[in-house]
Amino acid sequence: MTSPLADNLRRIRERIAAAAERVERNPDDVAILAVTKTFPVARIRDAMALGLRTFGENRVQEAIPKIEEIGTSDASWHLIGHLQSNKARFIEERFTMVQSIDSVAIAQTLGRRLKTQLEILIEVNVGEEPQKTGALPQDLPAIAEAIGGISTLQLRGLMTVAPMVSDVEEARPIFQRLRRLRDEASQRLAMPLPVLSMGMSDDYVVAVEEGATMLRLGRALFGPR
Ligand SMILES: *Cc1c(COP(=O)(O)O)cnc(C)c1O
């Protein structure tokens, strides 16, 4: 059986494998997060039939009905868009990871709402684009330190959305910087921060070459939104 989605997934895996080989990485160390925002539940089920199990949504309101329909036993859900404080109460028992923590305030609000531990990433606005969410690199140490004092939050690594560029090579220094910021934070906190969530449909090959452990792929899998 073949389908556009199956073909896309096969091509993505080939490109990940080739990129990993170029830099002597194990392609199994690169996870695919299928980004399903704007796509209906039927497309998520198609992806599950191909073995994909981890899905990214960027709005809590859009995610809730999808999570209710599909459940959390065969699929896990990551929030990748900005979390508003009034939505923090919807995270528990729905999402297994929030990738978009970008301030001490939202970390504290979320932490207070949780009864069990939740994995989180700090989103960093590496390109320092004024219109974008994500913590500025210089604010990262304070946020990471604050999270260390919140028992319900388990910091696993960093996430970034690279600037839109015409040549994907321009994204490379952004990914290199996120990796350096991760290495520094890991050393400062004296704990491993294994997750580097970077690389989207247009730039994931470069992200793999620069150490990504999680690619967030929407259009490359499902086609145009
Ligand atoms: C939409 C989105 C993605 C996926 O984008 P594509 O270009 O469709 O791969 C990844 N990360 C975040 C934060 C997003 O909002």
The ligand as a Gaussian input file, in Angstrom:
#p B3LYP/6-31G(d) Opt

LIG

0 1
 C        3.531000      24.656000      12.425000
 C        4.722000      24.403000      13.243000
 C        5.680000      23.438000      12.869000
 C        5.601000      22.635000      11.586000
 O        5.715000      23.461000      10.475000
 P        5.880000      22.852000       9.014000
 O        6.524000      23.964000       8.269000
 O        4.502000      22.534000       8.539000
 O        6.731000      21.642000       9.096000
 C        6.757000      23.229000      13.716000
 N        6.904000      23.919000      14.862000
 C        6.020000      24.851000      15.258000
 C        6.256000      25.576000      16.532000
 C        4.904000      25.121000      14.469000
 O        4.042000      26.055000      14.861000

